[in-house]
Amino acid sequence: MKVSPRVLGTMVLLNVLWAPVNLAFKSALEEWSPSAIGFVRWTVFALLLAVLLQHAGFRKRVRAKVPTGGDAWQSLAIGAFLFAPAHFLYILCQRYTTTLEATVLGTTGPFWVALLAFAMLGERVSSRRWLGIGAGCLGAYIVSLGWAWPTLSTQNALGNLMYLVAVLIESVGFVLAVRVVLRSSGIGVLVYQAAGMGAAFLLASLLHPALGMRFDGFSGSTWVAMAYLTLVTSLICFSVWYAIAERVPLSVMVIMIGIQAPVSAFLGITFLGETLRAEVVVGSLVVLGAILVAATDRAAPLASSASDAP
């Protein structure tokens, strides 16, 4: 099975849209607490998706099959106990690390997802695909930190550790979610997962004052950041990403994550006046090579598919 250029292009576009996510978190954190950001983002997203699923045309378009029984509860639990803690850490650690360091740590995700997909889903990861994953991570590293060994500062050590833990937790959650997706549908699983995340953020804010939900302002920049997080990264990116997960191996999908590093660098050059470095050009070319590797690999199908799952 070879992944079509259209699907590959869609995955690249999704990661381009995802690239400013850490900048949006930093902007929203200036006035809202992590619990407030997470609760509003995922609750509003779950409600929007639930409304869309009421329309037969939308359900047919996305081939939605909403999980029931144990699969529904499992989707809720994955959202509440894996994705919610991971995303809380993603938001919180923005206060203790830089976007560049977070980008480097985020590019380790493809390795964890590929290993977990092999171990938990029986997905066969070809040597060509491992090469693509490695090249994507290398390219993202070059864009972010250049040719030197990482010099993660001591004052950022806590934030970097938190981000890495979040990547690991989310990787486990995504692979577990895909197991349910293969028995139902990506959109169906996602609506329950998002509801579980929203509920978890609300519960966490009630359990401990340090996790409390705080809204210190409602400036235009905060509204823009929240609209981007809710409508672009969640309603568009997560929904399409989960729909693609129904038919594309995870180890192919995650190669595309590397594109976020050069896009983030481009945003810094365009909007923050940063200098165009040679490392950005070279790293971007390496990432492009990784995508071409994925495009030419005959991806082995998952152990099961949505069409033949019980």
Disulfide bonds with the S-S distance in Angstrom:
none
